[in-house]
Amino acid sequence: MERLDFYSDPAHGWYRVRRELLVKYGIAEKVSNCSYQRGTYVYLEEDCDAPLLVRAMADAGVDYRVVNHPTTNGESHIRSMEYYQVAA
């Protein structure tokens, strides 16, 4: 079972996952630059990139659970992170 941490601000949301999951499920090169990254984590944009991972896990027969974190009152710190790029 994989864990997806959900973070949001009043305007948008992201699923934090380990970068290795994107490689494991074959979507690392499909994720857009609407997602963000920091260290070993990628924050998948909720509308187009997170569904890529969910579909890939479903195709692999893998279950997941979402851990919801409180919505911030203002703009999330995630927005100040580097935009996603495929690791070299």
N, C-alpha and C positions, 0 to 999 in steps of 0.2 A: 504494500500500500504506500502510495506517495502522499506527501504533505504539501499543500498549497496554502501559503499565508496570504490573506487578502487584506490590503491596505487601501484606504480611500480618503479623499478630501471631498468637500461639497460638490465638486464638479466631475470627479473621475475616480477610477480605481485601478489597482494593479495587483497581480498575483506574484509574490516573491517565490522564486524557485532557484535551486542550485543550477548553475550553468550546465553541469554535467548531464542534467535531465534532458536538456535540449538536444545534446549530442546523442544520448542514449535512445531517444525516441525519433531521431532523424529530422528534427525541425530547426536546428541551429541556423541554417542558411535561409529559412523561410520567415523568420521573425523580422518585423519591420523596425525602423528606427523611431517608431512611436513608443517603443519600450525603452527602459533604462537599465543601467548596469552599475554595479559597485562591487569590486572584489570578486568573490566566487558566486555572487547572486545576480540574477536578472529579474527585473520587475516587469512582468509581461502586461502590456496594455490589455484591459479587460474585454474590449469589444472585438478585436481582430486577432491578437497574438495568443491570448490565453486559450481561446477555443481551438487553436492549432494543436496545442499541447494536450488538451482534454481529448480531442479526437484521436490523436496518436496513441495516447494511453488506452483509450477504449479499444482501438484496433488491436493493441497488444494484449488486451484482456486484463489490464491493470486497473485496480480500484484506486481511488484517491479520496482524501478528506480535505475540506477547506477549514482553515482556522481563521475566523474573522477577528480583526483587530479594530479598536474603536476608530471611527471617522474623526479626522482632525477638524478643528473649527475653521481653520484657514487653509491656505495653500500647503500641500504636503511637501516635506523635505525631499521626497522622491523626485519632484520636478527639477531640482537643482543638480541631479546626478547626470552623469555622462549618458548620452544616447547609446542604445545598444549597437554593438558591432560584433560581427562574427569573430571569435578568437582566432588568432593566426596559428 
